[in-house]
Amino acid sequence: MTTRNTDLLLTAIAPAIWGSTYIVTTEFLPAGYPLTVAMLRALPAGLLLLLLVRQFPQGIWWARVLVLGALNFSVFWWLLFVAAYRLPGGVAATVGAIQPLIVILLARALLGSPIRPLSIVAALAGMAGVALLILTPHAALDPIGIAAGLAGAVSMAAGTVLSRRWQPPVTPLTFTAWQLTAGGLLLLPVALLQEPSLPSLTMPNLLGLAWLGLIGAALTYILWFRGIARLEPSVVSPLGFLSPMTAVILGWSVLGQSLSAAQILGMVVVLGSVWLSQRAQQAKPAPARLATA
């Protein structure tokens, strides 16, 4: 149990840090470059890690890494930044909160994991908690932003489940290096063709990109993929509810945004849903067979 709790705490660090993506995107980065920003977040971090591990995929893993890099980074981050630019951070987070439900369904289809009613209740409670956290009467509901948030949730849910199904015989550091590099390389030509060149970057721009790449990508995804390898996807995915909670806390503490009674209640509900999702997995059957060939 101690080892499991340690795995949960280490994995939870990742979404807690991801909650800073919204404030960093809106306060530190130039607006209007979602593809370029996503590429600059993934590729330099991936190449740096690849330089450290000095190990490349073999055989079928080239194709699998490309698929995972696209789902976890190329597609997901592009849509994440589209949503972040077009919606208030909290609204984008609320839309993305549907991801644990999608993970439950995909884990059933791809891993044979059982669908536990308590897990469904926990996922719905988490969505309600996130809504309490950040939805206000003045929240802008841009249709393109909403669509991007939903599609991004589907992309990361698929990436999470497939990252569990496809476990290579390498360390989480190496697995992260492969996926980040693949995701960045897939984004590179699209960013060059679809978006204008970035303006001259200021020091805040560079600091924002460094945070998103080194901390918000390299470090956090090592912890995230480590957690996926050790825990069920339906256990890992609800930890993502911590991301919008961090975003609200940062908005209150850094930007001076108000913190209402409803938002405090939302934090309690979010934490309760994460606890409930872990309870739902305690009486689990034998783990599903992983595809490692």
Beta strands, then each sheet from edge to edge (+ up, - down):
end
